[in-house]
């Protein structure tokens, strides 16, 4: 028997597989970790991409900086720390700036949670505002060419100088995270997010596609309407260590970063697997099912028809979306969910049910989590628990071929595993 260990919640979950299985452990490509991350930030600030003009912060200039909430991984120190130090060297006074947490449709972080993402020095110096897509003051900025009405946080929009900070990595339907998405979705009103996300049923709205991905290009336009001046983007490894840093005009940051992201995170495979055992990557990527589903997408696309995915996701905060729970509990079946969305229905929250249903109609899915089994069954998934994983795998050994092809994905959310076209 061979032993494996995958990230699970704040720890690791170990299990064994028969020696007769043909097992591939699929991880992002190795990339050397720079010894001095501060040098990467200094270099990026000194040579911004996209022909960005030198930053000037005159007295009275209002600066808005959008950052992600607790559901996104960040390095330590937070990249924001380097940005603030750089802006302070240009004359920024703390009272000139506001940090806006891009909540999107997530529950806004409370004051007591801010230390999960920001250090005490930053919290003591700078005002922090957690955006609420339903209650924060919004400003209307017209409609995108994709038909999305744009309403965004008014206070951020009215800042004289606007920054976004985020991690750039594969995203299961936006193509890639990072860039203006932190503000264009994170600081948007619910209607804007709903209508943008309704495009996820389109074929080109998938991982690894940027320039022709309608959802991603819609948020690029939202970002332009917001007048976002600069983006700071980091590329991280599985230990949240900084590999590369990009700074400058937002679109140029994405265009500069994406080749590196593709090189690190694209993993070709020869043919689909009978069984895929996947971890989204541990906390915070498995903080709830809403986030963990992103790892399921990458796992399912390399699983054969009628194969099996074991998703190992702690989900300490449950589903992460009451709207998802209500919708999927009332739905008749996965097929009914897909049919309803294909017929034009869309709502953020229930959209997770659609994404899961697309995969569940083709492969079997077992969710290994801390969520009560009866609740998982209500969500039309097969439940298991970490202390039952070994027994589950022993039973599967009686059902699978003795030489079953198995993939193990320790970082499924970030691993763009793709079956290569033999033709």
Secondary structure as a PSIPRED ss2 file (coil, helix, strand):
# PSIPRED VFORMAT (PSIPRED V4.0)

   1 X C   1.000  0.000  0.000
   2 X E   0.000  0.000  1.000
   3 X E   0.000  0.000  1.000
   4 X E   0.000  0.000  1.000
   5 X E   0.000  0.000  1.000
   6 X E   0.000  0.000  1.000
   7 X E   0.000  0.000  1.000
   8 X E   0.000  0.000  1.000
   9 X C   1.000  0.000  0.000
  10 X C   1.000  0.000  0.000
  11 X E   0.000  0.000  1.000
  12 X E   0.000  0.000  1.000
  13 X E   0.000  0.000  1.000
  14 X E   0.000  0.000  1.000
  15 X E   0.000  0.000  1.000
  16 X E   0.000  0.000  1.000
  17 X E   0.000  0.000  1.000
  18 X C   1.000  0.000  0.000
  19 X C   1.000  0.000  0.000
  20 X C   1.000  0.000  0.000
  21 X C   1.000  0.000  0.000
  22 X E   0.000  0.000  1.000
  23 X E   0.000  0.000  1.000
  24 X E   0.000  0.000  1.000
  25 X E   0.000  0.000  1.000
  26 X C   1.000  0.000  0.000
  27 X C   1.000  0.000  0.000
  28 X C   1.000  0.000  0.000
  29 X C   1.000  0.000  0.000
  30 X C   1.000  0.000  0.000
  31 X C   1.000  0.000  0.000
  32 X C   1.000  0.000  0.000
  33 X C   1.000  0.000  0.000
  34 X C   1.000  0.000  0.000
  35 X C   1.000  0.000  0.000
  36 X C   1.000  0.000  0.000
  37 X H   0.000  1.000  0.000
  38 X H   0.000  1.000  0.000
  39 X H   0.000  1.000  0.000
  40 X H   0.000  1.000  0.000
  41 X H   0.000  1.000  0.000
  42 X H   0.000  1.000  0.000
  43 X H   0.000  1.000  0.000
  44 X H   0.000  1.000  0.000
  45 X H   0.000  1.000  0.000
  46 X H   0.000  1.000  0.000
  47 X C   1.000  0.000  0.000
  48 X C   1.000  0.000  0.000
  49 X E   0.000  0.000  1.000
  50 X C   1.000  0.000  0.000
  51 X C   1.000  0.000  0.000
  52 X C   1.000  0.000  0.000
  53 X C   1.000  0.000  0.000
  54 X C   1.000  0.000  0.000
  55 X C   1.000  0.000  0.000
  56 X C   1.000  0.000  0.000
  57 X C   1.000  0.000  0.000
  58 X C   1.000  0.000  0.000
  59 X C   1.000  0.000  0.000
  60 X C   1.000  0.000  0.000
  61 X C   1.000  0.000  0.000
  62 X C   1.000  0.000  0.000
  63 X E   0.000  0.000  1.000
  64 X E   0.000  0.000  1.000
  65 X E   0.000  0.000  1.000
  66 X E   0.000  0.000  1.000
  67 X E   0.000  0.000  1.000
  68 X E   0.000  0.000  1.000
  69 X C   1.000  0.000  0.000
  70 X C   1.000  0.000  0.000
  71 X C   1.000  0.000  0.000
  72 X C   1.000  0.000  0.000
  73 X C   1.000  0.000  0.000
  74 X C   1.000  0.000  0.000
  75 X C   1.000  0.000  0.000
  76 X C   1.000  0.000  0.000
  77 X C   1.000  0.000  0.000
  78 X C   1.000  0.000  0.000
  79 X H   0.000  1.000  0.000
  80 X H   0.000  1.000  0.000
  81 X H   0.000  1.000  0.000
  82 X H   0.000  1.000  0.000
  83 X H   0.000  1.000  0.000
  84 X H   0.000  1.000  0.000
  85 X H   0.000  1.000  0.000
  86 X H   0.000  1.000  0.000
  87 X H   0.000  1.000  0.000
  88 X H   0.000  1.000  0.000
  89 X H   0.000  1.000  0.000
  90 X C   1.000  0.000  0.000
  91 X C   1.000  0.000  0.000
  92 X C   1.000  0.000  0.000
  93 X C   1.000  0.000  0.000
  94 X H   0.000  1.000  0.000
  95 X H   0.000  1.000  0.000
  96 X H   0.000  1.000  0.000
  97 X E   0.000  0.000  1.000
  98 X E   0.000  0.000  1.000
  99 X E   0.000  0.000  1.000
 100 X E   0.000  0.000  1.000
 101 X E   0.000  0.000  1.000
 102 X E   0.000  0.000  1.000
 103 X C   1.000  0.000  0.000
 104 X C   1.000  0.000  0.000
 105 X C   1.000  0.000  0.000
 106 X C   1.000  0.000  0.000
 107 X C   1.000  0.000  0.000
 108 X C   1.000  0.000  0.000
 109 X C   1.000  0.000  0.000
 110 X C   1.000  0.000  0.000
 111 X H   0.000  1.000  0.000
 112 X H   0.000  1.000  0.000
 113 X H   0.000  1.000  0.000
 114 X H   0.000  1.000  0.000
 115 X H   0.000  1.000  0.000
 116 X H   0.000  1.000  0.000
 117 X C   1.000  0.000  0.000
 118 X C   1.000  0.000  0.000
 119 X C   1.000  0.000  0.000
 120 X H   0.000  1.000  0.000
 121 X H   0.000  1.000  0.000
 122 X H   0.000  1.000  0.000
 123 X H   0.000  1.000  0.000
 124 X H   0.000  1.000  0.000
 125 X H   0.000  1.000  0.000
 126 X C   1.000  0.000  0.000
 127 X E   0.000  0.000  1.000
 128 X E   0.000  0.000  1.000
 129 X E   0.000  0.000  1.000
 130 X E   0.000  0.000  1.000
 131 X C   1.000  0.000  0.000
 132 X C   1.000  0.000  0.000
 133 X C   1.000  0.000  0.000
 134 X C   1.000  0.000  0.000
 135 X C   1.000  0.000  0.000
 136 X C   1.000  0.000  0.000
 137 X C   1.000  0.000  0.000
 138 X E   0.000  0.000  1.000
 139 X E   0.000  0.000  1.000
 140 X E   0.000  0.000  1.000
 141 X E   0.000  0.000  1.000
 142 X E   0.000  0.000  1.000
 143 X E   0.000  0.000  1.000
 144 X C   1.000  0.000  0.000
 145 X C   1.000  0.000  0.000
 146 X C   1.000  0.000  0.000
 147 X C   1.000  0.000  0.000
 148 X C   1.000  0.000  0.000
 149 X E   0.000  0.000  1.000
 150 X E   0.000  0.000  1.000
 151 X E   0.000  0.000  1.000
 152 X E   0.000  0.000  1.000
 153 X E   0.000  0.000  1.000
 154 X H   0.000  1.000  0.000
 155 X H   0.000  1.000  0.000
 156 X H   0.000  1.000  0.000
 157 X H   0.000  1.000  0.000
 158 X C   1.000  0.000  0.000
 159 X C   1.000  0.000  0.000
 160 X C   1.000  0.000  0.000
 161 X E   0.000  0.000  1.000
 162 X E   0.000  0.000  1.000
 163 X E   0.000  0.000  1.000
 164 X E   0.000  0.000  1.000
 165 X E   0.000  0.000  1.000
 166 X E   0.000  0.000  1.000
 167 X E   0.000  0.000  1.000
 168 X C   1.000  0.000  0.000
 169 X C   1.000  0.000  0.000
 170 X E   0.000  0.000  1.000
 171 X E   0.000  0.000  1.000
 172 X C   1.000  0.000  0.000
 173 X C   1.000  0.000  0.000
 174 X C   1.000  0.000  0.000
 175 X E   0.000  0.000  1.000
 176 X E   0.000  0.000  1.000
 177 X C   1.000  0.000  0.000
 178 X C   1.000  0.000  0.000
 179 X C   1.000  0.000  0.000
 180 X C   1.000  0.000  0.000
 181 X H   0.000  1.000  0.000
 182 X H   0.000  1.000  0.000
 183 X H   0.000  1.000  0.000
 184 X H   0.000  1.000  0.000
 185 X C   1.000  0.000  0.000
 186 X C   1.000  0.000  0.000
 187 X C   1.000  0.000  0.000
 188 X E   0.000  0.000  1.000
 189 X C   1.000  0.000  0.000
 190 X H   0.000  1.000  0.000
 191 X H   0.000  1.000  0.000
 192 X H   0.000  1.000  0.000
 193 X H   0.000  1.000  0.000
 194 X H   0.000  1.000  0.000
 195 X H   0.000  1.000  0.000
 196 X H   0.000  1.000  0.000
 197 X H   0.000  1.000  0.000
 198 X H   0.000  1.000  0.000
 199 X H   0.000  1.000  0.000
 200 X H   0.000  1.000  0.000
 201 X H   0.000  1.000  0.000
 202 X C   1.000  0.000  0.000
 203 X C   1.000  0.000  0.000
 204 X C   1.000  0.000  0.000
 205 X C   1.000  0.000  0.000
 206 X C   1.000  0.000  0.000
 207 X C   1.000  0.000  0.000
 208 X C   1.000  0.000  0.000
 209 X C   1.000  0.000  0.000
 210 X C   1.000  0.000  0.000
 211 X C   1.000  0.000  0.000
 212 X C   1.000  0.000  0.000
 213 X C   1.000  0.000  0.000
 214 X H   0.000  1.000  0.000
 215 X H   0.000  1.000  0.000
 216 X H   0.000  1.000  0.000
 217 X H   0.000  1.000  0.000
 218 X H   0.000  1.000  0.000
 219 X H   0.000  1.000  0.000
 220 X H   0.000  1.000  0.000
 221 X H   0.000  1.000  0.000
 222 X H   0.000  1.000  0.000
 223 X H   0.000  1.000  0.000
 224 X H   0.000  1.000  0.000
 225 X H   0.000  1.000  0.000
 226 X H   0.000  1.000  0.000
 227 X C   1.000  0.000  0.000
 228 X C   1.000  0.000  0.000
 229 X C   1.000  0.000  0.000
 230 X E   0.000  0.000  1.000
 231 X E   0.000  0.000  1.000
 232 X E   0.000  0.000  1.000
 233 X E   0.000  0.000  1.000
 234 X E   0.000  0.000  1.000
 235 X E   0.000  0.000  1.000
 236 X E   0.000  0.000  1.000
 237 X C   1.000  0.000  0.000
 238 X C   1.000  0.000  0.000
 239 X C   1.000  0.000  0.000
 240 X C   1.000  0.000  0.000
 241 X C   1.000  0.000  0.000
 242 X E   0.000  0.000  1.000
 243 X E   0.000  0.000  1.000
 244 X E   0.000  0.000  1.000
 245 X E   0.000  0.000  1.000
 246 X E   0.000  0.000  1.000
 247 X E   0.000  0.000  1.000
 248 X E   0.000  0.000  1.000
 249 X C   1.000  0.000  0.000
 250 X H   0.000  1.000  0.000
 251 X H   0.000  1.000  0.000
 252 X H   0.000  1.000  0.000
 253 X H   0.000  1.000  0.000
 254 X H   0.000  1.000  0.000
 255 X H   0.000  1.000  0.000
 256 X H   0.000  1.000  0.000
 257 X H   0.000  1.000  0.000
 258 X H   0.000  1.000  0.000
 259 X H   0.000  1.000  0.000
 260 X H   0.000  1.000  0.000
 261 X H   0.000  1.000  0.000
 262 X H   0.000  1.000  0.000
 263 X H   0.000  1.000  0.000
 264 X H   0.000  1.000  0.000
 265 X H   0.000  1.000  0.000
 266 X E   0.000  0.000  1.000
 267 X E   0.000  0.000  1.000
 268 X E   0.000  0.000  1.000
 269 X E   0.000  0.000  1.000
 270 X C   1.000  0.000  0.000
 271 X C   1.000  0.000  0.000
 272 X C   1.000  0.000  0.000
 273 X E   0.000  0.000  1.000
 274 X E   0.000  0.000  1.000
 275 X E   0.000  0.000  1.000
 276 X E   0.000  0.000  1.000
 277 X E   0.000  0.000  1.000
 278 X E   0.000  0.000  1.000
 279 X E   0.000  0.000  1.000
 280 X C   1.000  0.000  0.000
 281 X C   1.000  0.000  0.000
 282 X C   1.000  0.000  0.000
 283 X C   1.000  0.000  0.000
 284 X C   1.000  0.000  0.000
 285 X C   1.000  0.000  0.000
 286 X C   1.000  0.000  0.000
 287 X C   1.000  0.000  0.000
 288 X C   1.000  0.000  0.000
 289 X H   0.000  1.000  0.000
 290 X H   0.000  1.000  0.000
 291 X H   0.000  1.000  0.000
 292 X H   0.000  1.000  0.000
 293 X H   0.000  1.000  0.000
 294 X H   0.000  1.000  0.000
 295 X H   0.000  1.000  0.000
 296 X H   0.000  1.000  0.000
 297 X H   0.000  1.000  0.000
 298 X H   0.000  1.000  0.000
 299 X H   0.000  1.000  0.000
 300 X H   0.000  1.000  0.000
 301 X C   1.000  0.000  0.000
 302 X C   1.000  0.000  0.000
 303 X E   0.000  0.000  1.000
 304 X E   0.000  0.000  1.000
 305 X E   0.000  0.000  1.000
 306 X E   0.000  0.000  1.000
 307 X E   0.000  0.000  1.000
 308 X E   0.000  0.000  1.000
 309 X E   0.000  0.000  1.000
 310 X E   0.000  0.000  1.000
 311 X E   0.000  0.000  1.000
 312 X E   0.000  0.000  1.000
 313 X C   1.000  0.000  0.000
 314 X C   1.000  0.000  0.000
 315 X C   1.000  0.000  0.000
 316 X C   1.000  0.000  0.000
 317 X C   1.000  0.000  0.000
 318 X C   1.000  0.000  0.000
 319 X C   1.000  0.000  0.000
 320 X C   1.000  0.000  0.000
 321 X C   1.000  0.000  0.000
 322 X H   0.000  1.000  0.000
 323 X H   0.000  1.000  0.000
 324 X H   0.000  1.000  0.000
 325 X H   0.000  1.000  0.000
 326 X H   0.000  1.000  0.000
 327 X H   0.000  1.000  0.000
 328 X H   0.000  1.000  0.000
 329 X H   0.000  1.000  0.000
 330 X H   0.000  1.000  0.000
 331 X C   1.000  0.000  0.000
 332 X C   1.000  0.000  0.000
 333 X C   1.000  0.000  0.000
 334 X H   0.000  1.000  0.000
 335 X H   0.000  1.000  0.000
 336 X H   0.000  1.000  0.000
 337 X H   0.000  1.000  0.000
 338 X H   0.000  1.000  0.000
 339 X H   0.000  1.000  0.000
 340 X H   0.000  1.000  0.000
 341 X H   0.000  1.000  0.000
 342 X H   0.000  1.000  0.000
 343 X C   1.000  0.000  0.000
 344 X C   1.000  0.000  0.000
 345 X C   1.000  0.000  0.000
 346 X C   1.000  0.000  0.000
 347 X C   1.000  0.000  0.000
 348 X C   1.000  0.000  0.000
 349 X C   1.000  0.000  0.000
 350 X H   0.000  1.000  0.000
 351 X H   0.000  1.000  0.000
 352 X H   0.000  1.000  0.000
 353 X H   0.000  1.000  0.000
 354 X H   0.000  1.000  0.000
 355 X H   0.000  1.000  0.000
 356 X H   0.000  1.000  0.000
 357 X H   0.000  1.000  0.000
 358 X H   0.000  1.000  0.000
 359 X H   0.000  1.000  0.000
 360 X H   0.000  1.000  0.000
 361 X C   1.000  0.000  0.000
 362 X C   1.000  0.000  0.000
 363 X C   1.000  0.000  0.000
 364 X E   0.000  0.000  1.000
 365 X E   0.000  0.000  1.000
 366 X E   0.000  0.000  1.000
 367 X E   0.000  0.000  1.000
 368 X E   0.000  0.000  1.000
 369 X C   1.000  0.000  0.000
 370 X C   1.000  0.000  0.000
 371 X C   1.000  0.000  0.000
 372 X C   1.000  0.000  0.000
 373 X H   0.000  1.000  0.000
 374 X H   0.000  1.000  0.000
 375 X H   0.000  1.000  0.000
 376 X H   0.000  1.000  0.000
 377 X H   0.000  1.000  0.000
 378 X H   0.000  1.000  0.000
 379 X C   1.000  0.000  0.000
 380 X C   1.000  0.000  0.000
 381 X C   1.000  0.000  0.000
 382 X E   0.000  0.000  1.000
 383 X E   0.000  0.000  1.000
 384 X E   0.000  0.000  1.000
 385 X C   1.000  0.000  0.000
 386 X H   0.000  1.000  0.000
 387 X H   0.000  1.000  0.000
 388 X H   0.000  1.000  0.000
 389 X H   0.000  1.000  0.000
 390 X H   0.000  1.000  0.000
 391 X H   0.000  1.000  0.000
 392 X H   0.000  1.000  0.000
 393 X H   0.000  1.000  0.000
 394 X H   0.000  1.000  0.000
 395 X H   0.000  1.000  0.000
 396 X H   0.000  1.000  0.000
 397 X H   0.000  1.000  0.000
 398 X C   1.000  0.000  0.000
 399 X C   1.000  0.000  0.000
 400 X C   1.000  0.000  0.000
 401 X C   1.000  0.000  0.000
 402 X C   1.000  0.000  0.000
 403 X C   1.000  0.000  0.000
 404 X C   1.000  0.000  0.000
 405 X E   0.000  0.000  1.000
 406 X E   0.000  0.000  1.000
 407 X E   0.000  0.000  1.000
 408 X E   0.000  0.000  1.000
 409 X E   0.000  0.000  1.000
 410 X C   1.000  0.000  0.000
 411 X C   1.000  0.000  0.000
 412 X C   1.000  0.000  0.000
 413 X C   1.000  0.000  0.000
 414 X C   1.000  0.000  0.000
 415 X C   1.000  0.000  0.000
 416 X E   0.000  0.000  1.000
 417 X E   0.000  0.000  1.000
 418 X E   0.000  0.000  1.000
 419 X E   0.000  0.000  1.000
 420 X C   1.000  0.000  0.000
 421 X C   1.000  0.000  0.000
 422 X C   1.000  0.000  0.000
 423 X C   1.000  0.000  0.000
